[in-house]
């Protein structure tokens, strides 16, 4: 008989994969030419009070952050930390988007923020992940003090 949480585990995996691959895709398409992406963001934020050098620095780092978080979330590696960092990243993007009064984009970003929150809140279902595999391996590791001695030849 299957565990009653099997569907929840599969659902969690699907949502985690979808968010992770989405984030990874965002990073990978921008990482090839981060300067062009940064130039675009500097132009978009020119009408806000944010200093252009700060916008540029954030824009240059963003593709690498998105790629790293996308890999971690997709694999389910350091999942809680990666989801929390991704949620904080969304908060920073929401802040900037609100300064630009781009309410349509902000609405989409709120959906992403909700996905990060939902995944964090349901982390107990993260059974199909590198994190879960590592935890199981640690639980099944036999302490050195209880191992039987190796017979000498």
C-alpha positions as CSV (number, residue, x, y, z in Angstrom):
1,X,0.0,0.0,0.0
2,X,1.3,3.4,-0.9
3,X,2.0,6.1,1.7
4,X,-0.9,8.6,2.0
5,X,1.7,11.4,1.3
6,X,2.9,9.9,-2.0
7,X,0.7,12.4,-4.0
8,X,1.9,15.3,-1.8
9,X,5.5,14.3,-2.4
10,X,5.0,14.1,-6.1
11,X,3.1,17.4,-6.2
12,X,5.9,19.1,-4.1
13,X,8.5,17.7,-6.5
14,X,6.6,19.0,-9.6
15,X,6.1,22.5,-8.1
16,X,9.8,22.6,-6.9
17,X,11.0,21.5,-10.3
18,X,8.8,24.0,-12.1
19,X,10.0,26.9,-10.0
20,X,13.6,25.8,-10.1
21,X,13.7,25.3,-13.8
22,X,11.9,28.6,-14.3
23,X,14.5,30.4,-12.2
24,X,17.4,28.6,-13.8
25,X,16.1,29.6,-17.3
26,X,15.9,33.2,-16.2
27,X,19.5,33.1,-15.1
28,X,20.9,31.2,-18.1
29,X,19.3,33.4,-20.8
30,X,20.8,36.5,-19.0
31,X,24.2,35.1,-18.0
32,X,25.5,35.1,-21.6
33,X,25.5,38.9,-21.7
34,X,25.0,40.3,-18.2
35,X,26.1,43.8,-19.4
36,X,23.3,44.1,-21.9
37,X,20.8,42.9,-19.2
38,X,22.2,45.5,-16.8
39,X,22.0,48.3,-19.3
40,X,18.3,47.5,-19.9
41,X,17.6,47.5,-16.1
42,X,19.5,50.8,-15.6
43,X,17.3,52.4,-18.4
44,X,14.1,51.0,-16.8
45,X,15.0,52.4,-13.4
46,X,16.3,55.8,-14.6
47,X,13.0,57.4,-13.6
48,X,13.2,56.1,-10.0
49,X,15.3,57.4,-7.1
50,X,17.5,54.3,-7.1
51,X,21.1,55.2,-8.0
52,X,22.1,53.8,-11.4
53,X,25.4,52.2,-10.1
54,X,23.3,50.2,-7.5
55,X,20.8,49.1,-10.1
56,X,23.7,48.1,-12.4
57,X,25.4,46.1,-9.7
58,X,22.2,44.3,-8.8
59,X,21.5,43.6,-12.5
60,X,25.0,42.2,-13.0
61,X,24.7,39.8,-10.0
62,X,21.1,38.8,-10.7
63,X,21.7,36.2,-13.5
64,X,24.3,34.4,-11.4
65,X,22.0,34.4,-8.3
66,X,19.1,33.1,-10.4
67,X,21.2,30.4,-11.9
68,X,22.6,29.2,-8.6
69,X,19.2,29.3,-6.9
70,X,17.6,27.6,-9.9
71,X,20.1,24.7,-9.7
72,X,19.7,24.3,-5.9
73,X,15.9,24.4,-6.0
74,X,15.7,22.0,-9.0
75,X,17.9,19.5,-7.3
76,X,16.3,19.9,-3.9
77,X,19.7,20.8,-2.5
78,X,19.8,23.2,0.5
79,X,16.1,23.6,-0.4
80,X,15.0,25.6,2.6
81,X,17.9,28.1,2.3
82,X,17.5,28.3,-1.5
83,X,13.7,28.9,-1.2
84,X,14.2,31.6,1.5
85,X,16.9,33.3,-0.6
86,X,14.6,33.1,-3.7
87,X,11.8,34.6,-1.6
88,X,14.1,37.5,-0.5
89,X,15.1,38.0,-4.1
90,X,11.5,38.3,-5.1
91,X,10.9,40.8,-2.3
92,X,13.8,42.9,-3.8
93,X,12.3,42.6,-7.3
94,X,8.9,43.5,-6.0
95,X,10.3,46.6,-4.3
96,X,12.0,47.8,-7.5
97,X,8.9,47.0,-9.6
98,X,6.7,49.0,-7.2
99,X,9.1,52.0,-7.6
100,X,8.5,51.8,-11.3
101,X,4.7,51.5,-10.8
102,X,4.7,48.4,-13.1
103,X,1.7,46.8,-11.5
104,X,1.2,44.1,-14.1
105,X,4.8,42.7,-13.6
106,X,4.4,43.2,-9.8
107,X,1.3,40.9,-9.9
108,X,3.3,38.2,-11.6
109,X,6.1,38.6,-9.0
110,X,3.6,38.2,-6.2
111,X,2.6,34.8,-7.7
112,X,6.3,33.8,-7.6
113,X,6.5,35.0,-4.0
114,X,3.5,32.9,-3.2
115,X,5.1,29.8,-4.8
116,X,8.2,30.3,-2.7
117,X,6.1,30.7,0.5
118,X,4.0,27.6,-0.4
119,X,7.0,25.5,-1.0
120,X,8.6,26.6,2.3
121,X,5.4,26.0,4.2
122,X,5.0,22.5,2.8
123,X,8.7,21.5,3.0
124,X,7.7,18.3,4.9
125,X,6.8,16.9,1.5
126,X,10.3,17.4,0.0
127,X,11.0,13.7,0.1
128,X,12.2,13.5,-3.5
129,X,15.3,15.6,-3.3
130,X,19.0,15.6,-2.7
131,X,18.3,16.9,0.8
132,X,16.0,13.9,1.6
133,X,18.6,11.5,0.2
134,X,21.4,13.0,2.3
135,X,19.2,12.9,5.4
136,X,18.3,9.2,4.8
137,X,22.0,8.4,4.3
138,X,22.9,10.1,7.6
139,X,20.2,8.2,9.4
140,X,21.4,4.9,8.1
141,X,25.1,5.5,8.7
142,X,26.4,3.0,11.3
143,X,28.5,4.7,14.0
144,X,32.1,3.6,14.1
145,X,31.8,2.4,17.8
146,X,29.1,-0.2,16.8
147,X,30.9,-1.7,13.8
148,X,32.2,-5.2,14.1
149,X,35.9,-5.5,13.9
150,X,37.4,-6.5,10.5
151,X,38.9,-10.0,10.6
152,X,42.7,-9.9,10.1
153,X,43.9,-12.1,7.2
